[in-house]
Amino acid sequence: MIKDKKKWYNLGIKLTAEHRFVDAQKAYLIALSLDRTYKKAWNNLGILFYHQEQLDQARDAFKQALRIDPAYAEARNNLHITYLRAKHSE
């Protein structure tokens, strides 16, 4: 298995662009197994969950990215959007 988190992360991006969301999720999870502090992988995993209507999992992923870097604006914005969508869905 490839031990380079960035290669798995980049593969996740590629698979997402190809709408291969299950495979993209696996790629991000492998990247995170190599580095649990990889905030970009947490954020992209959250985006995948969001687009699959798994809003609780999306929130958890965005929150994890923010635990790693509280100033990570992209994750904070995505978390806010997820909260708004969940509230609108009620």
VENDABEL-V809486 format. One record per residue. N is the residue number from 1. RES is the residue in one small letter. PHI is phi as a letter, one per 30 degrees, with the letter a starting at -180 (* if undefined). BURIAL is I if it has 24 or more other C-alpha atoms within 12 Angstrom, else O. D_LAST is the distance of its C-alpha to the last C-alpha in Angstrom with 2 decimals. Layout:
# VENDABEL-V809486
n->N res->RES phi->PHI burial->BURIAL d_last->D_LAST
n->N res->RES phi->PHI burial->BURIAL d_last->D_LAST
This chain:
# VENDABEL-V809486
n->1 res->m phi->* burial->O d_last->42.49
n->2 res->i phi->d burial->O d_last->42.15
n->3 res->k phi->c burial->O d_last->41.83
n->4 res->d phi->c burial->O d_last->40.71
n->5 res->k phi->e burial->I d_last->37.12
n->6 res->k phi->d burial->I d_last->37.30
n->7 res->k phi->d burial->O d_last->38.40
n->8 res->w phi->d burial->I d_last->35.44
n->9 res->y phi->d burial->I d_last->33.09
n->10 res->n phi->d burial->O d_last->34.76
n->11 res->l phi->d burial->I d_last->34.60
n->12 res->g phi->e burial->I d_last->30.82
n->13 res->i phi->d burial->I d_last->30.67
n->14 res->k phi->d burial->O d_last->32.99
n->15 res->l phi->d burial->O d_last->31.12
n->16 res->t phi->d burial->I d_last->27.81
n->17 res->a phi->d burial->O d_last->29.67
n->18 res->e phi->d burial->O d_last->30.91
n->19 res->h phi->i burial->O d_last->27.40
n->20 res->r phi->c burial->O d_last->28.60
n->21 res->f phi->d burial->I d_last->25.48
n->22 res->v phi->d burial->O d_last->26.50
n->23 res->d phi->d burial->O d_last->29.90
n->24 res->a phi->d burial->I d_last->28.60
n->25 res->q phi->e burial->I d_last->26.50
n->26 res->k phi->d burial->I d_last->29.72
n->27 res->a phi->d burial->I d_last->31.69
n->28 res->y phi->d burial->I d_last->29.45
n->29 res->l phi->d burial->I d_last->29.55
n->30 res->i phi->d burial->I d_last->33.32
n->31 res->a phi->e burial->I d_last->33.55
n->32 res->l phi->d burial->I d_last->31.63
n->33 res->s phi->d burial->O d_last->33.94
n->34 res->l phi->d burial->O d_last->36.78
n->35 res->d phi->a burial->O d_last->35.30
n->36 res->r phi->d burial->O d_last->32.31
n->37 res->t phi->c burial->O d_last->32.45
n->38 res->y phi->d burial->I d_last->31.95
n->39 res->k phi->d burial->I d_last->29.14
n->40 res->k phi->d burial->I d_last->29.05
n->41 res->a phi->d burial->I d_last->28.52
n->42 res->w phi->d burial->I d_last->25.62
n->43 res->n phi->d burial->I d_last->24.06
n->44 res->n phi->d burial->I d_last->24.70
n->45 res->l phi->d burial->I d_last->23.42
n->46 res->g phi->d burial->I d_last->20.10
n->47 res->i phi->d burial->I d_last->20.14
n->48 res->l phi->e burial->I d_last->20.90
n->49 res->f phi->e burial->I d_last->18.02
n->50 res->y phi->e burial->I d_last->15.65
n->51 res->h phi->d burial->O d_last->17.17
n->52 res->q phi->c burial->O d_last->16.88
n->53 res->e phi->i burial->O d_last->13.08
n->54 res->q phi->c burial->O d_last->14.08
n->55 res->l phi->d burial->I d_last->12.12
n->56 res->d phi->d burial->O d_last->13.43
n->57 res->q phi->d burial->I d_last->16.87
n->58 res->a phi->d burial->I d_last->16.63
n->59 res->r phi->e burial->I d_last->15.95
n->60 res->d phi->d burial->I d_last->18.83
n->61 res->a phi->d burial->I d_last->21.11
n->62 res->f phi->d burial->I d_last->20.62
n->63 res->k phi->d burial->I d_last->21.22
n->64 res->q phi->d burial->I d_last->24.30
n->65 res->a phi->e burial->I d_last->25.61
n->66 res->l phi->d burial->I d_last->25.25
n->67 res->r phi->d burial->O d_last->27.08
n->68 res->i phi->d burial->O d_last->29.86
n->69 res->d phi->b burial->O d_last->29.95
n->70 res->p phi->e burial->O d_last->28.05
n->71 res->a phi->c burial->O d_last->29.22
n->72 res->y phi->d burial->O d_last->27.80
n->73 res->a phi->d burial->O d_last->26.17
n->74 res->e phi->d burial->O d_last->24.73
n->75 res->a phi->d burial->I d_last->22.78
n->76 res->r phi->d burial->I d_last->21.63
n->77 res->n phi->d burial->O d_last->20.45
n->78 res->n phi->d burial->I d_last->18.67
n->79 res->l phi->d burial->I d_last->16.96
n->80 res->h phi->d burial->O d_last->15.83
n->81 res->i phi->d burial->O d_last->14.56
n->82 res->t phi->d burial->I d_last->12.63
n->83 res->y phi->d burial->I d_last->10.99
n->84 res->l phi->d burial->O d_last->10.20
n->85 res->r phi->d burial->O d_last->8.83
n->86 res->a phi->d burial->O d_last->6.57
n->87 res->k phi->d burial->O d_last->5.45
n->88 res->h phi->d burial->O d_last->5.52
n->89 res->s phi->d burial->O d_last->3.81
n->90 res->e phi->d burial->O d_last->0.00
